[in-house]
C-alpha cells in the first residue's frame, strides 16, 4: 500500500512539474521560425516591379529589395518606383503571427503619412494570401484588400482592390515582381 502511495505521489508530482513547465515551453517556442516564415523568407532578393493601374493605359517600373529580418521571423520590402513621372518609395513588413494564426503586413509609402495594417489568410500554405485593411483616406476610412500570389520562386503578383460604388471589390492596381538574376 505504501509503495502504491509513493508511486501515486510521484506521478502527481511529475504531472504538476510538466503542467508548470508547459507555459514556459510554449512561450519559448512561440517566437520560433516555422514553415510560414520560411516560405516568406524565400522571397528575399532584388526584384524589378511593373505596376499597372486597371482601366488606365501604360505601365510604370521600379525596383524592390526584400530582406529577411529579425532572425527569419519577418521580411521587409523597400521599393522605389516612378509612377506618373513622380518618384514613389515604399516599405512593407510582412510576417505570419503563429499565435493569431494569420498573416500580417504593414505598408507605408511616400504618397501618404499613414501606416496601413493588413491581416490575411491563406488556404494554400501561403502561396496566395488575401489581406484586408482599412485605409486612411482624405475623405475618411476605406476598406482595402491586397491579394499576393506567388507565381513561382522568381515571380509574385500583388493585386490591390477597393470597394466600388456597387459594394463589390474592384481591382485598381496590379504589381508584378520579377526576381533579378
Backbone bond lengths (Angstrom), bond angles and torsions (degrees), N, CA, C in turn:
res aa  C-N    CA-C-N  psi(-1)  N-CA   C-N-CA  omega(-1)  CA-C   N-CA-C  phi
1 X - - - 1.444 - - 1.523 110.58 -
2 X 1.331 116.14 -44.34 1.466 121.38 179.62 1.524 110.20 -62.55
3 X 1.323 115.55 -38.00 1.455 119.55 179.54 1.530 110.66 -65.22
4 X 1.317 118.14 -40.15 1.463 122.12 178.01 1.519 111.36 -66.11
5 X 1.347 116.55 -37.50 1.465 120.38 178.03 1.526 110.50 -65.36
6 X 1.335 116.13 -42.91 1.468 119.62 178.42 1.534 110.06 -62.42
7 X 1.322 116.10 -42.70 1.453 120.14 179.21 1.534 110.18 -62.02
8 X 1.339 117.08 -45.35 1.463 121.18 179.59 1.518 110.73 -62.90
9 X 1.332 118.16 -40.98 1.464 121.82 179.21 1.525 110.11 -65.59
10 X 1.319 116.74 -41.46 1.468 120.18 178.72 1.523 110.46 -65.33
11 X 1.321 116.80 -39.53 1.457 121.44 178.05 1.526 110.91 -63.88
12 X 1.314 116.87 -44.84 1.466 121.51 178.15 1.528 110.16 -62.96
13 X 1.328 117.75 -44.09 1.471 121.22 179.45 1.526 110.29 -62.10
14 X 1.322 116.48 -39.92 1.461 119.89 178.61 1.519 111.70 -64.85
15 X 1.323 116.95 -42.05 1.474 120.89 178.40 1.525 110.81 -64.04
16 X 1.314 116.71 -40.88 1.467 120.55 178.51 1.525 109.77 -63.79
17 X 1.328 117.58 -42.17 1.467 121.18 -179.74 1.527 110.65 -63.87
18 X 1.337 117.49 -42.55 1.471 121.01 178.88 1.523 110.13 -65.65
19 X 1.332 116.81 -43.62 1.465 120.44 179.72 1.521 111.22 -63.22
20 X 1.322 116.96 -36.95 1.467 120.45 179.60 1.517 111.04 -71.04
21 X 1.321 117.71 -32.69 1.464 121.31 -177.87 1.527 112.10 -82.59
22 X 1.318 118.73 -21.61 1.460 121.86 -175.12 1.524 113.13 -57.62
23 X 1.344 120.48 -47.83 1.468 118.43 179.35 1.527 112.86 -61.37
24 X 1.321 117.16 -39.62 1.464 120.14 179.29 1.528 110.10 -65.00
25 X 1.327 117.29 -41.13 1.458 121.72 178.20 1.529 110.04 -63.19
26 X 1.332 116.87 -46.21 1.469 121.06 -179.95 1.518 110.56 -62.67
27 X 1.329 117.32 -42.46 1.468 120.24 -179.57 1.522 110.48 -65.99
28 X 1.325 117.07 -39.96 1.464 120.19 -179.61 1.520 111.57 -64.13
29 X 1.333 117.34 -31.72 1.454 120.81 -177.79 1.526 113.37 -96.84
30 X 1.306 117.74 -7.40 1.468 120.87 -178.73 1.516 111.78 -63.26
31 X 1.305 118.39 -32.57 1.449 121.65 -179.22 1.513 113.86 -93.56
32 X 1.322 117.19 8.41 1.464 120.59 -178.39 1.522 110.64 -71.65
33 X 1.310 115.63 148.23 1.462 121.88 177.55 1.523 108.65 -74.11
34 X 1.332 116.01 128.46 1.458 121.40 -179.27 1.517 111.85 -118.64
35 X 1.314 115.59 -166.22 1.463 121.86 -175.58 1.531 112.19 -61.75
36 X 1.337 117.66 -39.56 1.465 119.72 -178.28 1.527 110.73 -66.48
37 X 1.331 116.86 -41.72 1.463 120.03 178.91 1.534 110.46 -66.84
38 X 1.319 117.03 -39.19 1.461 120.36 178.69 1.527 111.00 -64.47
39 X 1.330 116.84 -38.03 1.466 120.29 178.56 1.527 110.22 -64.55
40 X 1.336 116.56 -45.62 1.470 119.65 178.25 1.531 110.90 -61.44
41 X 1.336 117.25 -39.70 1.467 121.63 -176.87 1.534 112.11 -61.62
42 X 1.319 117.44 -24.54 1.471 120.45 178.61 1.527 111.88 -63.92
43 X 1.328 117.69 -16.47 1.469 120.81 178.10 1.526 112.74 -76.99
44 X 1.305 118.31 -11.55 1.467 120.35 -176.98 1.523 110.03 -53.81
45 X 1.337 115.14 134.84 1.453 120.71 178.73 1.510 111.27 149.00
46 X 1.314 114.88 -173.46 1.462 122.21 179.39 1.519 108.92 -106.48
47 X 1.335 115.47 138.26 1.457 121.89 -175.21 1.517 110.75 -131.96
48 X 1.334 115.19 154.49 1.462 120.71 162.60 1.524 105.33 -97.89
49 X 1.332 115.36 147.52 1.458 121.59 -179.39 1.521 109.15 -120.42
50 X 1.316 116.34 136.50 1.456 121.51 172.90 1.522 105.88 -119.76
51 X 1.336 115.73 121.41 1.458 122.14 -175.59 1.519 109.15 -110.08
52 X 1.328 115.68 129.35 1.464 121.67 176.63 1.525 107.91 -125.58
53 X 1.331 115.23 136.80 1.460 120.80 174.36 1.523 107.71 -101.36
54 X 1.316 116.64 127.60 1.461 122.29 -177.58 1.528 109.63 -61.21
55 X 1.329 115.28 130.87 1.456 120.88 177.52 1.516 114.32 81.96
56 X 1.333 117.68 4.53 1.465 120.65 179.01 1.518 108.69 -125.24
57 X 1.321 116.94 138.71 1.464 119.33 179.76 1.531 110.85 -71.70
58 X 1.305 114.90 155.30 1.458 121.17 174.43 1.513 113.46 92.90
59 X 1.319 112.12 169.33 1.458 120.17 176.31 1.516 108.39 -144.74
60 X 1.331 115.62 156.12 1.457 121.59 -177.22 1.506 107.92 -123.06
61 X 1.313 114.82 149.52 1.464 119.66 -174.97 1.516 110.99 -118.58
62 X 1.313 113.30 155.22 1.453 119.96 177.82 1.521 110.38 -163.25
63 X 1.320 115.10 -171.60 1.454 121.57 179.31 1.521 109.54 -130.62
64 X 1.306 114.63 159.71 1.455 120.80 179.91 1.522 108.80 -145.70
65 X 1.319 115.12 137.29 1.462 121.19 173.00 1.521 106.76 -117.02
66 X 1.331 116.20 123.52 1.467 121.34 178.55 1.524 107.86 -112.57
67 X 1.328 115.19 125.79 1.467 122.39 -178.16 1.524 110.47 -121.55
68 X 1.310 116.05 148.00 1.457 122.09 172.15 1.520 106.86 -85.35
69 X 1.336 116.87 131.56 1.466 120.53 -177.82 1.529 110.58 -129.11
70 X 1.303 114.51 164.14 1.469 123.58 175.87 1.526 112.64 51.17
71 X 1.327 114.39 53.17 1.458 120.60 173.99 1.521 114.58 66.38
72 X 1.329 118.02 26.95 1.458 121.24 177.50 1.513 114.25 91.11
73 X 1.324 117.26 4.87 1.464 120.41 -177.75 1.529 113.35 -80.05
74 X 1.328 116.86 -25.98 1.462 121.74 -175.93 1.518 109.44 -142.03
75 X 1.339 115.06 163.52 1.452 120.11 168.26 1.526 107.70 -120.67
76 X 1.335 115.58 149.92 1.457 121.30 178.82 1.522 108.26 -124.93
77 X 1.319 114.43 129.87 1.457 121.17 177.72 1.523 109.28 -108.36
78 X 1.318 115.76 132.41 1.466 122.61 172.54 1.516 106.01 -120.07
79 X 1.347 116.93 120.75 1.461 118.46 -178.36 1.518 111.44 -124.79
80 X 1.336 113.98 152.79 1.469 123.63 -179.87 1.523 106.86 -136.53
81 X 1.325 115.72 120.23 1.456 121.01 -177.23 1.518 109.55 -132.31
82 X 1.316 114.91 166.94 1.463 122.14 166.57 1.518 105.76 -122.63
83 X 1.332 116.63 116.34 1.451 122.38 -176.07 1.524 108.15 -125.26
84 X 1.323 116.16 124.10 1.467 121.97 -176.83 1.532 110.45 52.94
85 X 1.347 115.24 37.84 1.457 120.79 176.88 1.526 115.30 79.83
86 X 1.322 117.20 1.78 1.466 120.71 -178.22 1.528 110.79 -112.93
87 X 1.333 117.91 139.08 1.462 119.23 175.47 1.532 110.33 -72.04
88 X 1.327 115.61 137.30 1.461 122.08 178.40 1.525 107.56 -133.61
89 X 1.325 116.45 132.19 1.461 121.92 176.55 1.515 108.75 -119.32
90 X 1.328 115.74 150.00 1.456 119.94 178.58 1.510 111.70 -148.01
91 X 1.326 114.63 158.84 1.466 122.55 174.89 1.519 107.59 -134.86
92 X 1.327 115.45 136.65 1.460 121.27 173.67 1.520 108.18 -132.66
93 X 1.312 115.60 142.88 1.457 121.28 171.52 1.518 106.19 -122.40
94 X 1.334 115.52 127.10 1.457 121.48 -177.93 1.519 109.99 -123.38
95 X 1.328 115.55 148.04 1.450 120.70 176.93 1.511 111.16 -164.71
96 X 1.318 114.51 -179.93 1.453 121.47 175.38 1.512 107.54 -124.76
97 X 1.323 117.23 123.62 1.460 122.88 179.95 1.521 107.59 -89.87
98 X 1.336 116.33 106.96 1.464 120.75 -178.38 1.524 112.42 -63.00
99 X 1.326 117.68 -36.80 1.465 120.64 -178.28 1.532 110.90 -69.04
100 X 1.333 117.34 -43.97 1.462 121.22 -179.31 1.528 111.94 -84.34
101 X 1.328 116.51 -11.84 1.468 122.88 -178.11 1.524 111.46 54.98
102 X 1.342 114.92 50.89 1.458 119.95 178.80 1.520 109.88 -150.96
103 X 1.320 114.83 154.20 1.455 121.28 172.70 1.521 107.54 -79.82
104 X 1.317 116.37 148.18 1.458 121.18 179.12 1.526 109.07 -137.45
105 X 1.324 115.24 146.80 1.462 120.60 -179.79 1.520 107.88 -149.42
106 X 1.333 115.46 140.60 1.458 120.17 167.51 1.517 106.97 -117.68
107 X 1.324 115.26 145.92 1.453 120.79 -175.71 1.520 109.30 -137.44
108 X 1.331 115.19 135.50 1.456 122.18 177.24 1.519 108.01 -140.09
109 X 1.329 116.59 145.73 1.454 119.00 174.88 1.519 110.30 -153.13
110 X 1.335 115.14 167.72 1.463 120.10 -170.76 1.524 114.16 -74.08
111 X 1.310 119.21 -1.74 1.461 121.71 177.13 1.531 111.54 -92.83
112 X 1.346 116.59 5.56 1.464 120.62 -177.01 1.528 109.64 -155.44
113 X 1.319 116.04 158.78 1.469 120.49 173.16 1.525 110.75 -103.87
114 X 1.331 118.08 5.84 1.462 122.67 -178.03 1.525 111.23 -89.43
115 X 1.322 114.84 152.04 1.460 122.27 168.07 1.526 105.33 -106.11
116 X 1.332 116.23 115.61 1.459 120.16 -179.43 1.518 108.42 -92.59
117 X 1.331 115.93 126.59 1.465 122.82 -177.07 1.526 109.46 -108.05
118 X 1.327 116.07 119.00 1.459 122.66 -178.22 1.530 110.46 -108.61
119 X 1.324 116.68 148.59 1.461 122.18 166.20 1.519 106.76 -125.17
120 X 1.339 116.02 148.79 1.451 118.37 -175.16 1.507 114.23 -147.61
121 X 1.336 113.69 166.15 1.458 121.92 178.28 1.529 109.18 -133.14
122 X 1.328 113.88 160.47 1.456 120.67 177.84 1.522 108.71 -142.39
123 X 1.312 115.46 142.76 1.462 120.02 176.37 1.529 111.54 -110.16
124 X 1.343 116.72 2.79 1.467 119.53 -177.17 1.533 112.55 -129.74
125 X 1.333 116.64 34.55 1.463 120.69 175.54 1.517 114.45 74.74
126 X 1.313 118.17 19.64 1.460 121.52 177.00 1.509 114.56 99.43
127 X 1.324 117.79 -3.78 1.468 119.86 178.43 1.529 110.42 -64.75
128 X 1.322 116.55 -37.37 1.458 122.49 175.74 1.523 107.36 -128.96
129 X 1.335 116.67 122.38 1.458 121.05 179.49 1.524 108.25 -121.76
130 X 1.321 115.11 128.64 1.458 122.05 178.08 1.525 108.21 -102.68
131 X 1.342 115.95 116.33 1.463 122.62 -177.05 1.527 109.97 -107.59
132 X 1.338 115.67 148.78 1.462 122.27 173.58 1.516 109.02 -130.01
133 X 1.329 115.06 148.95 1.465 121.19 178.73 1.518 108.15 -155.21
134 X 1.307 114.14 171.03 1.457 121.00 169.50 1.511 106.19 -116.21
135 X 1.313 115.66 120.69 1.461 121.68 -176.23 1.519 110.01 -95.08
136 X 1.318 115.91 137.85 1.461 120.89 175.12 1.522 108.76 -85.66
137 X 1.299 115.65 118.40 1.461 122.40 -180.00 1.522 108.87 -118.55
138 X 1.332 118.70 157.68 1.473 119.72 177.72 1.532 112.82 -54.81
139 X 1.328 116.78 -32.09 1.461 119.92 -179.61 1.529 112.96 -89.63
140 X 1.345 118.45 2.77 1.466 121.94 177.76 1.519 112.35 129.75
141 X 1.318 115.83 -167.57 1.462 122.80 -179.16 1.536 109.53 -80.01
142 X 1.335 116.32 142.96 1.464 120.79 179.41 1.527 109.50 -142.76
143 X 1.350 118.04 137.25 1.464 120.00 176.00 1.526 110.12 -66.29
144 X 1.319 115.40 142.21 1.466 122.23 -179.52 1.518 107.66 -136.73
145 X 1.318 116.46 139.84 1.466 121.21 178.13 1.521 109.76 -127.34
146 X 1.313 114.80 144.53 1.462 121.71 175.44 1.521 107.57 -130.89
147 X 1.304 116.37 131.00 1.463 122.33 175.42 1.518 106.68 -115.24
148 X 1.324 116.04 119.40 1.462 120.79 178.62 1.521 107.44 -110.04
149 X 1.333 115.17 119.61 1.465 120.76 -177.67 1.524 109.76 -119.87
150 X 1.326 116.11 120.54 1.464 122.93 178.42 1.519 107.64 -82.03
151 X 1.332 117.58 105.65 1.457 122.90 -177.87 1.523 110.38 -75.56
152 X 1.333 116.08 -43.27 1.465 122.60 179.20 1.529 106.97 -157.25
153 X 1.336 116.79 -178.12 1.469 119.51 177.13 1.525 111.74 -62.56
154 X 1.326 117.12 -21.03 1.459 121.20 -174.49 1.527 114.40 -113.42
155 X 1.325 117.17 5.62 1.468 118.94 -178.27 1.529 110.55 -151.18
156 X 1.331 115.59 137.94 1.455 121.13 169.39 1.520 109.20 -144.98
157 X 1.336 115.45 158.15 1.456 121.92 -175.10 1.529 108.84 -125.84
158 X 1.330 115.43 135.31 1.462 122.08 175.85 1.523 107.79 -113.79
159 X 1.319 116.14 121.56 1.458 121.85 177.37 1.521 108.45 -113.05
160 X 1.330 116.33 122.86 1.455 121.71 177.08 1.517 108.97 -100.77
161 X 1.326 115.67 138.75 1.460 119.84 177.78 1.523 109.86 -140.63
162 X 1.316 114.63 156.30 1.461 121.93 178.33 1.523 108.13 -137.40
163 X 1.307 116.29 161.45 1.461 121.35 -179.20 1.517 109.72 -71.99
164 X 1.322 115.57 127.34 1.452 121.03 177.63 1.522 111.28 -83.89
165 X 1.313 116.27 179.18 1.460 121.03 -179.60 1.524 112.32 -64.29
166 X 1.343 115.80 -22.38 1.462 119.35 178.06 1.529 112.42 -85.02
167 X 1.357 116.94 2.09 1.456 121.16 178.46 1.513 114.32 86.91
168 X 1.326 117.88 -1.91 1.470 121.65 -179.06 1.522 110.09 -101.67
169 X 1.348 114.71 150.08 1.462 119.22 176.28 1.515 110.01 -67.98
170 X 1.337 115.13 135.64 1.464 121.20 178.01 1.526 107.92 -130.21
171 X 1.343 116.78 124.42 1.464 119.03 176.35 1.523 110.86 -61.96
172 X 1.328 116.03 140.69 1.462 119.35 176.10 1.522 112.63 -126.75
173 X 1.345 118.16 -14.10 1.462 120.20 179.69 1.521 109.35 -150.51
174 X 1.335 115.33 138.59 1.456 121.14 174.95 1.525 108.33 -129.56
175 X 1.323 115.78 127.40 1.463 121.22 179.70 1.523 108.45 -120.91
176 X 1.327 116.23 122.56 1.458 122.01 178.06 1.523 108.67 -103.17
177 X 1.316 115.77 126.48 1.470 123.36 178.53 1.523 107.97 -103.56
178 X 1.333 116.82 127.73 1.461 121.48 175.91 1.515 108.12 -124.39
179 X 1.331 115.54 124.03 1.470 121.00 -177.58 1.525 110.36 -63.49
180 X 1.341 116.27 133.81 1.463 121.16 174.77 1.515 108.13 -73.99
181 X 1.313 115.73 140.66 1.480 119.45 -178.52 1.499 111.12 -110.45
